[in-house]
Amino acid sequence: MSTTTQSSLSRLRWAASDVATMAQRNLMAVVRIPSALVFVIIQPVMFVLLFRYVFGGAITAPGTSYVNFLIPGILVQTTVFGAVGTAIGLAEDLQRGLIERFRALPMARMAVLGGRTIADLARNILILIVITIVGFGVGFRPEGGVVAYLQASFVMLFFSYCVSWGFAYIGLAAPNSETAQAMTFPLIFPITFASSIFVPVQTMPGWLQVFARNQPVSQAAESVRGLMLGVPHGNSTWITMAWALLALVTLAPLATRRYRRAA
């Protein structure tokens, strides 16, 4: 093995170690402030109970029960909302001056952003498990099988991870965590509520259906729902993966450049 190759592998191992260290640091913060995690879990549970028992009787889903239609959508919504934590966490680090301290350390530049996004991905996995348990408790019965359920989980987690790089840019552009949160919701609410997460798209006004049917969150919801329930879902999985990769290749460089300026 050449010296150049050995040097490249050494840098990769160093960078991976730094990313893992930063991810562990962010996860430890969640452990030390469990109230924040509890709030993140309670919100989707409230959505499940609200739509299952309050609105569910007035909403019909084609070809399945409403609870089977609802839970995959709630899972997608929860993981996308979980990505907002990337913006808030980075804004807090920037506000406290931690970003400049990290830059002064002998660590890979990608460690701060990579560690934050991976830690938020791990948190999303925990929340996905919790909401799945709650879903089974309220009558959710996926018929696609275990493998399809795991495939659906991978699709939504990968999608939310890629989207989190856009929220990383917002967190670095915001002066504080409160502003970062305020900046994310005008972006995230239209694509989650004007989607197929809670209701079938065909029940919406015609002018809204065009947007709701083709936007990325609806495609993710249709993919996850189709996989979990074992029903045809067209090309929604491939379209979701394409949206995710597009978000990653465009938003990750933007966030990285913003980090260099912010730091």
C-alpha positions, 0 to 999 in steps of 0.5 A: 500500500502506497504512502499516499493511500495510507495517509488518506486512510489515516485521515478518514479514520481520524475524521470518523473518530471525530464525528463519532466523538461529536455524535456521542457528545450530542447524545450525552446532552440528550441524556442529561436533559431528558425533558427535551427528549420527552417533549419530542416524543410526546408531540407525535404521541399526541398527534397519534391519539388526536387523529386516531380518536378525535378526527379518525371517525370522520376520515376514511382511507381507501383500501385500509383502516384509517389507523393503518393509513395514519401511523406510517404518515405520523412516522414520516412526520415525526422523523422530519420534525426530528430533523429540526433539532439539528437547526436548534442544536447548532444554533445553541452551540453557535450562540454559546461560542462552542463552534469557535472552540471546536474550530480551535481543537485539532479535529476534522472540520466535518466533525461538528456537522456530521456528529450533530446530524448523526446524533439526531438520526440516532434520536429519530431511531429511538422516536421511531421505535416509541411511535411504532409501539404506540401505533400497535397499541392503538390498532396499527397492523402492518401487513407488509412483514418485518423486512418491508417494515425495516425497509420503510424505516430505512427510507424515512430515516435516510430521507430525514437525515438528508433533510437535516443538512438543510436545517443545519444551514438554518441553524448556522444562519440563525443568531439563536436557537429561538430564531432557528426554531421560528425559521424552520416551522414556516418551511416544515409545516406546509410540506407536512400538513399539505401532504398525504400524511394525515388525509388522502390527497384526493380529498383536497382541493384540486389546485392543492392536489398538484402540490401535495401529491408531488412534494417530497414528504408526500412521496416519503409517506406513500413509500413508507405506507406502501411498504408497511402495508404491503400495497402497491405504491408506484415509484414513490420509494425511488422518488423519495430516495431521489429527493433525499439524494438531491437534498444531500448533494445540494444542502450538505455543501451549503451547510459546510460553507456556512459552517466555515463562515460561522466558525 
